[in-house]
């Protein structure tokens, strides 16, 4: 004769919900509302949290290196873009601005050991903004220098490219 269990277990998070399910790792009772399906079975919400991928974990020293590299590269490439600006215009200037954003994002990523993520995306965008601020400041102080619509659109394109290259999906 098979003996049935008469004791009722309740979910650890929902005290009034009876359950027979248990976490496969820590053996905590879980109800269907709070269980997490993992590759090897049911987990509680604590054990079922995915760990962040190492590619997106940026330590403070790497973040500081990335900030320095982003600003230096942003200013250097911004100055280069300012020097070639009289020779390119229109669509070619916008393509060069996209290349500017790409160069800053790749330099930022290289300084952070090829890591990516939201914080590095913002760092690269800040580097682009530093370079674009240099371009705009030098254009406005130049005698007869005018800021065109292409300069503003190019700044937006460069910032967009830098951010999207490093953001976390």
C-alpha positions as CSV (number, residue, x, y, z in Angstrom):
1,X,0.0,0.0,0.0
2,X,1.3,3.4,-1.0
3,X,1.3,6.0,1.7
4,X,0.4,9.5,0.8
5,X,1.9,12.6,2.3
6,X,-0.6,14.6,4.4
7,X,1.6,17.6,5.1
8,X,1.0,20.6,2.8
9,X,3.9,22.8,1.7
10,X,3.4,26.5,0.8
11,X,5.3,28.7,-1.6
12,X,8.1,30.6,0.0
13,X,7.0,33.9,-1.6
14,X,3.2,33.3,-1.6
15,X,2.5,32.0,1.9
16,X,-1.1,31.1,1.2
17,X,-0.5,29.1,-2.0
18,X,-0.1,25.3,-1.5
19,X,2.5,23.7,-3.8
20,X,4.3,20.5,-4.4
21,X,7.0,22.1,-6.6
22,X,10.5,22.7,-5.3
23,X,13.5,24.5,-6.7
24,X,15.9,22.1,-8.3
25,X,18.9,23.9,-6.8
26,X,18.0,25.0,-3.3
27,X,14.9,22.9,-2.7
28,X,12.7,25.9,-1.8
29,X,9.0,25.4,-2.3
30,X,7.8,27.5,-5.3
31,X,4.3,27.9,-6.9
32,X,3.6,28.1,-10.6
33,X,3.3,32.0,-10.3
34,X,6.9,32.5,-9.2
35,X,8.8,29.5,-10.7
36,X,11.4,30.1,-13.4
37,X,12.0,27.5,-16.1
38,X,15.7,26.8,-16.4
39,X,17.6,24.5,-18.8
40,X,17.6,21.8,-16.1
41,X,14.2,22.2,-14.5
42,X,12.2,24.5,-12.3
43,X,14.1,27.1,-10.2
44,X,13.0,29.7,-7.6
45,X,13.3,33.3,-8.7
46,X,16.6,33.7,-6.7
47,X,18.3,30.7,-8.3
48,X,16.7,31.3,-11.7
49,X,18.3,34.7,-12.3
50,X,20.6,34.7,-15.3
51,X,24.1,35.8,-14.7
52,X,25.4,38.7,-16.7
53,X,27.7,37.8,-19.6
54,X,31.4,38.6,-19.0
55,X,31.4,40.7,-22.1
56,X,29.1,43.2,-20.5
57,X,30.8,43.3,-17.0
58,X,33.1,46.3,-17.0
59,X,35.2,46.9,-13.9
60,X,35.9,50.5,-12.7
61,X,39.6,50.6,-13.9
62,X,38.5,49.5,-17.4
63,X,35.7,52.1,-17.3
64,X,38.1,54.8,-16.4
65,X,40.5,53.7,-19.2
66,X,37.5,53.8,-21.6
67,X,36.5,57.3,-20.5
68,X,40.1,58.6,-21.1
69,X,40.4,56.9,-24.4
70,X,37.0,58.1,-25.5
71,X,37.7,61.7,-24.8
72,X,41.2,61.6,-26.4
73,X,40.0,59.8,-29.5
74,X,36.9,62.0,-29.7
75,X,39.0,65.2,-29.7
76,X,41.6,63.8,-32.1
77,X,39.2,62.5,-34.6
78,X,37.0,65.6,-34.2
79,X,40.0,67.8,-35.0
80,X,40.8,65.6,-38.1
81,X,37.1,65.9,-39.2
82,X,37.4,69.7,-38.8
83,X,40.5,69.7,-41.0
84,X,38.9,67.8,-43.8
85,X,35.6,69.6,-43.5
86,X,36.4,72.2,-46.2
87,X,37.1,69.5,-48.7
88,X,34.0,67.3,-48.1
89,X,30.4,68.4,-48.0
90,X,26.9,67.1,-48.1
91,X,26.5,63.3,-48.0
92,X,30.3,62.8,-47.8
93,X,30.4,64.8,-44.6
94,X,27.6,62.7,-43.1
95,X,29.5,59.5,-44.0
96,X,32.6,60.9,-42.4
97,X,30.6,61.8,-39.3
98,X,29.4,58.1,-39.1
99,X,33.1,57.1,-39.4
100,X,33.9,59.5,-36.6
101,X,31.3,57.8,-34.3
102,X,32.6,54.3,-35.4
103,X,36.2,55.3,-34.6
104,X,35.4,56.6,-31.2
105,X,33.3,53.5,-30.3
106,X,36.0,51.1,-31.4
107,X,38.7,53.0,-29.5
108,X,36.5,53.0,-26.4
109,X,35.9,49.3,-26.7
110,X,39.6,48.5,-27.3
111,X,40.5,50.5,-24.2
112,X,38.0,48.4,-22.2
113,X,39.4,45.1,-23.5
114,X,36.7,44.7,-26.2
115,X,33.9,44.9,-23.7
116,X,30.5,46.3,-24.5
117,X,27.4,47.5,-22.6
118,X,25.2,50.4,-21.8
119,X,27.9,52.3,-19.7
120,X,30.5,52.0,-22.5
121,X,27.9,53.2,-25.0
122,X,27.3,56.3,-23.0
123,X,31.1,56.8,-22.6
124,X,31.6,56.5,-26.4
125,X,28.8,59.0,-27.0
126,X,30.4,61.4,-24.5
127,X,33.6,61.2,-26.5
128,X,31.8,62.0,-29.7
129,X,30.1,64.9,-28.0
130,X,33.5,66.2,-26.8
131,X,34.9,66.0,-30.3
132,X,31.7,67.6,-31.8
133,X,31.9,70.4,-29.2
134,X,35.4,71.1,-30.3
135,X,34.3,71.2,-33.9
136,X,31.4,73.5,-33.2
137,X,33.5,75.8,-30.9
138,X,36.2,76.2,-33.5
139,X,33.7,76.8,-36.3
140,X,31.9,79.5,-34.3
141,X,35.1,81.3,-33.4
142,X,36.4,81.2,-36.9
143,X,36.0,84.5,-38.7
144,X,33.0,84.1,-41.0
145,X,32.6,80.5,-39.8
146,X,29.1,79.3,-40.0
147,X,27.5,76.2,-38.5
148,X,25.6,74.4,-41.1
149,X,22.7,72.0,-40.8
150,X,25.1,69.2,-41.9
151,X,27.3,69.9,-38.9
152,X,24.3,69.3,-36.5
153,X,23.1,66.2,-38.4
154,X,26.6,64.8,-38.6
155,X,26.9,65.2,-34.8
156,X,23.7,63.3,-34.3
157,X,24.8,60.5,-36.7
158,X,28.2,60.2,-35.0
159,X,26.6,60.0,-31.6
160,X,24.1,57.4,-32.8
161,X,26.7,55.2,-34.4
162,X,28.9,55.4,-31.3
163,X,26.0,54.5,-29.0
164,X,24.6,51.6,-31.1
165,X,28.0,50.0,-31.7
166,X,28.5,49.4,-27.9
167,X,25.0,49.1,-26.5
168,X,23.9,45.9,-24.9
169,X,21.2,44.1,-26.9
